[in-house]
Amino acid sequence: METKTEYENKPIVETQLSMSKDKKYVIHKTIITDIKPVKYWEKVIGGA
């Protein structure tokens, strides 16, 4: 049986702010990283 770790239960959220080259816009970029074991995806895809 696999033991669950904390990172599997909640995604990693990263934000990044930057300015456009012409300095007219602020760009707010959000990256959401969700880490799941391969067995999880095999179950999800296999159940489809």
C-alpha distance matrix in Angstrom:
0.0 3.8 6.5 9.5 12.8 16.3 17.5 15.1 16.7 20.3 22.3 24.6 28.2 31.0 34.7 37.7 41.4 44.1 47.7 49.0 51.4 54.4 53.3 53.6 49.9 46.9 43.7 40.6 37.4 34.0 30.8 27.5 24.4 21.1 18.1 15.1 12.5 13.8 11.2 12.5 16.0 15.6 14.6 17.6 20.0 19.1 19.8 23.2
3.8 0.0 3.8 6.4 9.4 12.9 13.9 11.7 13.7 17.1 18.9 21.0 24.6 27.4 31.1 34.0 37.7 40.4 44.0 45.4 47.8 50.8 49.6 50.0 46.4 43.4 40.1 37.0 33.9 30.5 27.3 24.0 20.9 17.7 14.5 11.9 9.5 11.5 9.7 10.7 14.2 14.5 14.0 16.5 18.9 18.7 19.6 22.6
6.5 3.8 0.0 3.8 6.5 10.0 11.7 10.2 11.8 15.2 17.4 19.3 22.9 25.7 29.4 32.4 36.1 39.0 42.7 44.3 46.8 49.8 48.4 48.8 45.2 42.0 38.9 35.7 32.7 29.2 26.2 23.0 20.0 17.0 14.1 12.2 10.8 13.7 12.4 12.6 16.1 17.1 16.5 18.4 21.2 21.4 21.9 24.7
9.5 6.4 3.8 0.0 3.8 6.8 8.4 6.7 8.0 11.4 13.8 15.9 19.4 22.4 26.0 29.1 32.8 35.8 39.4 41.1 43.7 46.6 45.1 45.4 41.7 38.5 35.5 32.2 29.4 25.8 22.9 19.6 16.9 13.8 11.4 9.8 9.5 13.0 12.3 11.4 14.8 16.5 15.8 17.0 20.0 20.8 21.1 23.5
12.8 9.4 6.5 3.8 0.0 3.8 5.6 5.7 7.3 9.8 12.0 13.3 17.0 19.7 23.3 26.4 30.0 33.0 36.7 38.6 41.2 44.0 42.4 42.9 39.3 36.0 33.2 29.9 27.1 23.6 20.8 17.8 15.1 12.6 10.3 10.1 10.5 14.3 14.5 13.5 16.4 18.7 18.4 19.1 22.0 23.3 23.7 25.7
16.3 12.9 10.0 6.8 3.8 0.0 3.8 5.5 5.6 7.1 9.7 10.8 14.2 17.0 20.5 23.8 27.2 30.4 34.1 36.2 38.9 41.6 39.8 40.3 36.6 33.2 30.6 27.1 24.6 21.1 18.7 15.7 13.5 11.5 10.3 11.1 12.6 16.4 17.0 15.3 17.8 20.6 20.2 20.2 23.2 24.9 25.0 26.7
17.5 13.9 11.7 8.4 5.6 3.8 0.0 3.8 5.5 5.7 6.8 7.7 11.4 14.1 17.8 20.8 24.4 27.5 31.1 33.1 35.7 38.5 36.9 37.3 33.7 30.4 27.6 24.3 21.5 18.1 15.3 12.4 9.9 8.1 6.9 8.7 10.9 14.5 15.8 14.1 15.9 19.0 19.1 18.8 21.4 23.5 23.9 25.1
15.1 11.7 10.2 6.7 5.7 5.5 3.8 0.0 3.8 5.8 7.3 9.6 13.1 16.1 19.7 22.9 26.5 29.4 33.0 34.6 37.3 40.0 38.6 38.8 35.1 32.0 28.9 25.7 22.7 19.2 16.3 12.9 10.3 7.3 5.7 5.8 8.1 11.7 12.5 10.5 12.6 15.6 15.4 15.2 17.9 19.9 20.1 21.6
16.7 13.7 11.8 8.0 7.3 5.6 5.5 3.8 0.0 3.8 6.9 9.9 12.8 16.3 19.5 23.0 26.4 29.6 33.1 34.9 37.8 40.3 38.6 38.6 34.8 31.7 28.8 25.3 22.7 19.0 16.7 13.1 11.5 8.6 8.5 8.7 11.3 14.7 15.0 12.3 14.4 17.6 16.7 16.0 19.1 21.1 20.7 22.0
20.3 17.1 15.2 11.4 9.8 7.1 5.7 5.8 3.8 0.0 3.8 6.7 9.1 12.8 15.9 19.4 22.7 26.0 29.5 31.3 34.4 36.8 35.0 34.9 31.2 28.0 25.2 21.6 19.2 15.5 13.5 10.0 9.1 7.1 8.5 10.0 13.3 16.5 17.4 14.6 16.0 19.5 19.0 17.7 20.5 23.0 22.6 23.4
22.3 18.9 17.4 13.8 12.0 9.7 6.8 7.3 6.9 3.8 0.0 3.8 6.2 9.7 12.9 16.3 19.7 22.8 26.3 28.0 30.9 33.4 31.8 31.8 28.1 24.9 22.0 18.6 15.9 12.2 9.8 6.4 5.5 4.5 7.1 9.7 13.3 16.1 17.8 15.1 15.6 19.3 19.4 17.8 20.0 23.0 22.9 23.2
24.6 21.0 19.3 15.9 13.3 10.8 7.7 9.6 9.9 6.7 3.8 0.0 3.8 6.6 10.2 13.4 16.9 20.0 23.6 25.5 28.3 31.0 29.3 29.6 26.0 22.7 19.8 16.5 13.8 10.4 8.0 5.7 5.0 6.4 8.5 11.9 15.2 18.0 20.2 17.9 18.3 21.9 22.5 20.9 22.9 25.9 26.1 26.3
28.2 24.6 22.9 19.4 17.0 14.2 11.4 13.1 12.8 9.1 6.2 3.8 0.0 3.8 6.8 10.3 13.6 16.9 20.4 22.4 25.4 27.8 25.9 26.1 22.5 19.2 16.4 12.9 10.6 7.1 5.8 4.7 6.4 8.8 11.7 15.0 18.5 21.0 23.2 20.8 20.7 24.5 25.0 23.0 24.8 28.0 28.0 27.8
31.0 27.4 25.7 22.4 19.7 17.0 14.1 16.1 16.3 12.8 9.7 6.6 3.8 0.0 3.8 6.8 10.4 13.5 17.1 19.2 22.1 24.7 22.8 23.4 19.9 16.5 13.8 10.6 8.3 5.8 5.1 6.5 8.2 11.5 14.0 17.6 20.9 23.2 25.8 23.6 23.3 27.0 27.9 25.9 27.3 30.7 31.0 30.5
34.7 31.1 29.4 26.0 23.3 20.5 17.8 19.7 19.5 15.9 12.9 10.2 6.8 3.8 0.0 3.8 6.8 10.2 13.7 16.0 19.1 21.4 19.3 19.8 16.3 12.8 10.3 7.1 5.6 4.5 6.3 8.8 11.4 14.7 17.5 21.0 24.4 26.5 29.2 26.8 26.2 30.0 30.8 28.5 29.8 33.3 33.5 32.7
37.7 34.0 32.4 29.1 26.4 23.8 20.8 22.9 23.0 19.4 16.3 13.4 10.3 6.8 3.8 0.0 3.8 6.7 10.3 12.8 15.6 18.1 16.1 17.0 13.7 10.3 8.0 5.8 5.1 6.4 8.4 11.7 14.0 17.6 20.2 23.8 27.0 28.8 31.7 29.7 28.8 32.4 33.6 31.3 32.2 35.8 36.2 35.2
41.4 37.7 36.1 32.8 30.0 27.2 24.4 26.5 26.4 22.7 19.7 16.9 13.6 10.4 6.8 3.8 0.0 3.8 7.1 10.0 13.0 15.1 12.7 13.6 10.5 6.9 5.6 4.7 6.4 8.9 11.6 14.9 17.6 21.1 23.9 27.4 30.7 32.5 35.3 33.2 32.2 35.8 36.9 34.5 35.3 39.0 39.2 38.0
44.1 40.4 39.0 35.8 33.0 30.4 27.5 29.4 29.6 26.0 22.8 20.0 16.9 13.5 10.2 6.7 3.8 0.0 3.8 6.7 9.4 11.7 9.6 11.1 8.6 5.8 5.2 6.7 8.3 11.6 14.0 17.7 20.1 23.8 26.4 29.9 33.0 34.5 37.6 35.6 34.4 37.9 39.2 36.7 37.3 41.0 41.4 40.1
47.7 44.0 42.7 39.4 36.7 34.1 31.1 33.0 33.1 29.5 26.3 23.6 20.4 17.1 13.7 10.3 7.1 3.8 0.0 3.8 6.5 8.1 5.8 7.6 5.9 4.6 5.8 8.8 11.1 14.6 17.3 20.9 23.5 27.1 29.8 33.3 36.4 37.8 40.8 38.8 37.4 40.9 42.2 39.6 40.0 43.7 44.1 42.5
49.0 45.4 44.3 41.1 38.6 36.2 33.1 34.6 34.9 31.3 28.0 25.5 22.4 19.2 16.0 12.8 10.0 6.7 3.8 0.0 3.8 5.5 5.0 6.3 5.3 6.2 6.8 10.5 12.2 16.0 18.5 22.1 24.7 28.3 31.0 34.3 37.4 38.3 41.5 39.5 37.8 41.1 42.6 39.9 39.9 43.7 44.2 42.3
51.4 47.8 46.8 43.7 41.2 38.9 35.7 37.3 37.8 34.4 30.9 28.3 25.4 22.1 19.1 15.6 13.0 9.4 6.5 3.8 0.0 3.8 5.4 7.9 8.5 9.8 10.5 14.1 15.5 19.3 21.3 25.1 27.3 31.0 33.5 36.8 39.7 40.5 43.8 42.1 40.2 43.4 45.2 42.5 42.4 46.1 46.8 44.9
54.4 50.8 49.8 46.6 44.0 41.6 38.5 40.0 40.3 36.8 33.4 31.0 27.8 24.7 21.4 18.1 15.1 11.7 8.1 5.5 3.8 0.0 3.8 5.5 7.7 10.3 11.9 15.6 17.6 21.4 23.9 27.6 30.1 33.7 36.4 39.6 42.6 43.5 46.7 44.8 42.8 46.1 47.7 44.9 44.8 48.5 49.1 47.0
53.3 49.6 48.4 45.1 42.4 39.8 36.9 38.6 38.6 35.0 31.8 29.3 25.9 22.8 19.3 16.1 12.7 9.6 5.8 5.0 5.4 3.8 0.0 3.8 5.7 7.7 10.2 13.6 16.2 19.9 22.7 26.2 29.0 32.5 35.3 38.7 41.9 43.0 46.1 44.0 42.4 45.8 47.2 44.4 44.6 48.4 48.7 46.8
53.6 50.0 48.8 45.4 42.9 40.3 37.3 38.8 38.6 34.9 31.8 29.6 26.1 23.4 19.8 17.0 13.6 11.1 7.6 6.3 7.9 5.5 3.8 0.0 3.8 7.1 9.9 13.3 16.1 19.7 22.8 26.2 29.2 32.6 35.7 38.9 42.2 43.2 46.2 43.9 42.2 45.6 46.8 43.8 43.9 47.7 47.8 45.8
49.9 46.4 45.2 41.7 39.3 36.6 33.7 35.1 34.8 31.2 28.1 26.0 22.5 19.9 16.3 13.7 10.5 8.6 5.9 5.3 8.5 7.7 5.7 3.8 0.0 3.8 6.3 9.6 12.5 16.0 19.2 22.5 25.6 28.9 32.1 35.2 38.6 39.7 42.6 40.2 38.6 42.0 43.1 40.1 40.4 44.2 44.3 42.3
46.9 43.4 42.0 38.5 36.0 33.2 30.4 32.0 31.7 28.0 24.9 22.7 19.2 16.5 12.8 10.3 6.9 5.8 4.6 6.2 9.8 10.3 7.7 7.1 3.8 0.0 3.8 6.4 9.7 13.1 16.4 19.6 22.7 26.1 29.2 32.5 35.9 37.3 40.1 37.7 36.3 39.9 40.9 38.1 38.6 42.4 42.4 40.7
43.7 40.1 38.9 35.5 33.2 30.6 27.6 28.9 28.8 25.2 22.0 19.8 16.4 13.8 10.3 8.0 5.6 5.2 5.8 6.8 10.5 11.9 10.2 9.9 6.3 3.8 0.0 3.8 6.3 9.9 12.9 16.3 19.3 22.7 25.8 29.1 32.4 33.7 36.6 34.2 32.7 36.3 37.4 34.5 35.0 38.8 38.9 37.2
40.6 37.0 35.7 32.2 29.9 27.1 24.3 25.7 25.3 21.6 18.6 16.5 12.9 10.6 7.1 5.8 4.7 6.7 8.8 10.5 14.1 15.6 13.6 13.3 9.6 6.4 3.8 0.0 3.8 6.7 10.1 13.2 16.5 19.7 22.9 26.2 29.7 31.2 33.9 31.4 30.2 33.8 34.7 31.9 32.7 36.4 36.4 34.9
37.4 33.9 32.7 29.4 27.1 24.6 21.5 22.7 22.7 19.2 15.9 13.8 10.6 8.3 5.6 5.1 6.4 8.3 11.1 12.2 15.5 17.6 16.2 16.1 12.5 9.7 6.3 3.8 0.0 3.8 6.7 10.1 13.1 16.5 19.6 22.8 26.2 27.6 30.4 28.1 26.7 30.3 31.4 28.7 29.4 33.1 33.3 31.9
34.0 30.5 29.2 25.8 23.6 21.1 18.1 19.2 19.0 15.5 12.2 10.4 7.1 5.8 4.5 6.4 8.9 11.6 14.6 16.0 19.3 21.4 19.9 19.7 16.0 13.1 9.9 6.7 3.8 0.0 3.8 6.6 9.9 13.1 16.3 19.5 23.0 24.7 27.3 24.8 23.7 27.4 28.3 25.7 26.7 30.3 30.4 29.2
30.8 27.3 26.2 22.9 20.8 18.7 15.3 16.3 16.7 13.5 9.8 8.0 5.8 5.1 6.3 8.4 11.6 14.0 17.3 18.5 21.3 23.9 22.7 22.8 19.2 16.4 12.9 10.1 6.7 3.8 0.0 3.8 6.4 9.9 12.9 16.2 19.5 21.1 23.9 21.6 20.6 24.2 25.3 22.9 23.9 27.4 27.8 26.9
27.5 24.0 23.0 19.6 17.8 15.7 12.4 12.9 13.1 10.0 6.4 5.7 4.7 6.5 8.8 11.7 14.9 17.7 20.9 22.1 25.1 27.6 26.2 26.2 22.5 19.6 16.3 13.2 10.1 6.6 3.8 0.0 3.8 6.5 10.0 13.0 16.6 18.4 20.9 18.3 17.6 21.3 22.1 19.8 21.1 24.6 24.7 24.1
24.4 20.9 20.0 16.9 15.1 13.5 9.9 10.3 11.5 9.1 5.5 5.0 6.4 8.2 11.4 14.0 17.6 20.1 23.5 24.7 27.3 30.1 29.0 29.2 25.6 22.7 19.3 16.5 13.1 9.9 6.4 3.8 0.0 3.8 6.5 9.9 13.2 15.2 17.8 15.7 15.1 18.8 19.8 18.0 19.3 22.6 23.2 23.0
21.1 17.7 17.0 13.8 12.6 11.5 8.1 7.3 8.6 7.1 4.5 6.4 8.8 11.5 14.7 17.6 21.1 23.8 27.1 28.3 31.0 33.7 32.5 32.6 28.9 26.1 22.7 19.7 16.5 13.1 9.9 6.5 3.8 0.0 3.8 6.5 10.2 12.4 14.6 12.2 12.0 15.7 16.4 14.8 16.5 19.6 20.0 20.2
18.1 14.5 14.1 11.4 10.3 10.3 6.9 5.7 8.5 8.5 7.1 8.5 11.7 14.0 17.5 20.2 23.9 26.4 29.8 31.0 33.5 36.4 35.3 35.7 32.1 29.2 25.8 22.9 19.6 16.3 12.9 10.0 6.5 3.8 0.0 3.8 6.9 9.5 11.9 10.2 10.6 14.0 15.0 14.2 15.9 18.6 19.5 20.2
15.1 11.9 12.2 9.8 10.1 11.1 8.7 5.8 8.7 10.0 9.7 11.9 15.0 17.6 21.0 23.8 27.4 29.9 33.3 34.3 36.8 39.6 38.7 38.9 35.2 32.5 29.1 26.2 22.8 19.5 16.2 13.0 9.9 6.5 3.8 0.0 3.8 6.5 8.3 6.4 7.4 10.6 11.4 11.1 13.1 15.3 16.3 17.4
12.5 9.5 10.8 9.5 10.5 12.6 10.9 8.1 11.3 13.3 13.3 15.2 18.5 20.9 24.4 27.0 30.7 33.0 36.4 37.4 39.7 42.6 41.9 42.2 38.6 35.9 32.4 29.7 26.2 23.0 19.5 16.6 13.2 10.2 6.9 3.8 0.0 3.8 5.4 5.4 7.0 9.0 10.3 11.2 12.8 14.3 15.9 17.6
13.8 11.5 13.7 13.0 14.3 16.4 14.5 11.7 14.7 16.5 16.1 18.0 21.0 23.2 26.5 28.8 32.5 34.5 37.8 38.3 40.5 43.5 43.0 43.2 39.7 37.3 33.7 31.2 27.6 24.7 21.1 18.4 15.2 12.4 9.5 6.5 3.8 0.0 3.8 5.3 5.2 6.2 8.7 9.9 10.5 11.8 14.1 15.6
11.2 9.7 12.4 12.3 14.5 17.0 15.8 12.5 15.0 17.4 17.8 20.2 23.2 25.8 29.2 31.7 35.3 37.6 40.8 41.5 43.8 46.7 46.1 46.2 42.6 40.1 36.6 33.9 30.4 27.3 23.9 20.9 17.8 14.6 11.9 8.3 5.4 3.8 0.0 3.8 5.5 5.0 6.2 8.7 9.9 10.2 12.1 14.5
12.5 10.7 12.6 11.4 13.5 15.3 14.1 10.5 12.3 14.6 15.1 17.9 20.8 23.6 26.8 29.7 33.2 35.6 38.8 39.5 42.1 44.8 44.0 43.9 40.2 37.7 34.2 31.4 28.1 24.8 21.6 18.3 15.7 12.2 10.2 6.4 5.4 5.3 3.8 0.0 3.8 5.5 5.2 6.3 8.7 9.8 10.7 12.8
16.0 14.2 16.1 14.8 16.4 17.8 15.9 12.6 14.4 16.0 15.6 18.3 20.7 23.3 26.2 28.8 32.2 34.4 37.4 37.8 40.2 42.8 42.4 42.2 38.6 36.3 32.7 30.2 26.7 23.7 20.6 17.6 15.1 12.0 10.6 7.4 7.0 5.2 5.5 3.8 0.0 3.8 5.3 4.9 5.9 8.1 9.7 10.8
15.6 14.5 17.1 16.5 18.7 20.6 19.0 15.6 17.6 19.5 19.3 21.9 24.5 27.0 30.0 32.4 35.8 37.9 40.9 41.1 43.4 46.1 45.8 45.6 42.0 39.9 36.3 33.8 30.3 27.4 24.2 21.3 18.8 15.7 14.0 10.6 9.0 6.2 5.0 5.5 3.8 0.0 3.8 5.5 5.3 5.6 8.3 10.0
14.6 14.0 16.5 15.8 18.4 20.2 19.1 15.4 16.7 19.0 19.4 22.5 25.0 27.9 30.8 33.6 36.9 39.2 42.2 42.6 45.2 47.7 47.2 46.8 43.1 40.9 37.4 34.7 31.4 28.3 25.3 22.1 19.8 16.4 15.0 11.4 10.3 8.7 6.2 5.2 5.3 3.8 0.0 3.8 5.6 5.0 6.0 8.7
17.6 16.5 18.4 17.0 19.1 20.2 18.8 15.2 16.0 17.7 17.8 20.9 23.0 25.9 28.5 31.3 34.5 36.7 39.6 39.9 42.5 44.9 44.4 43.8 40.1 38.1 34.5 31.9 28.7 25.7 22.9 19.8 18.0 14.8 14.2 11.1 11.2 9.9 8.7 6.3 4.9 5.5 3.8 0.0 3.8 5.5 5.3 6.6
20.0 18.9 21.2 20.0 22.0 23.2 21.4 17.9 19.1 20.5 20.0 22.9 24.8 27.3 29.8 32.2 35.3 37.3 40.0 39.9 42.4 44.8 44.6 43.9 40.4 38.6 35.0 32.7 29.4 26.7 23.9 21.1 19.3 16.5 15.9 13.1 12.8 10.5 9.9 8.7 5.9 5.3 5.6 3.8 0.0 3.8 5.4 5.3
19.1 18.7 21.4 20.8 23.3 24.9 23.5 19.9 21.1 23.0 23.0 25.9 28.0 30.7 33.3 35.8 39.0 41.0 43.7 43.7 46.1 48.5 48.4 47.7 44.2 42.4 38.8 36.4 33.1 30.3 27.4 24.6 22.6 19.6 18.6 15.3 14.3 11.8 10.2 9.8 8.1 5.6 5.0 5.5 3.8 0.0 3.8 5.5
19.8 19.6 21.9 21.1 23.7 25.0 23.9 20.1 20.7 22.6 22.9 26.1 28.0 31.0 33.5 36.2 39.2 41.4 44.1 44.2 46.8 49.1 48.7 47.8 44.3 42.4 38.9 36.4 33.3 30.4 27.8 24.7 23.2 20.0 19.5 16.3 15.9 14.1 12.1 10.7 9.7 8.3 6.0 5.3 5.4 3.8 0.0 3.8
23.2 22.6 24.7 23.5 25.7 26.7 25.1 21.6 22.0 23.4 23.2 26.3 27.8 30.5 32.7 35.2 38.0 40.1 42.5 42.3 44.9 47.0 46.8 45.8 42.3 40.7 37.2 34.9 31.9 29.2 26.9 24.1 23.0 20.2 20.2 17.4 17.6 15.6 14.5 12.8 10.8 10.0 8.7 6.6 5.3 5.5 3.8 0.0
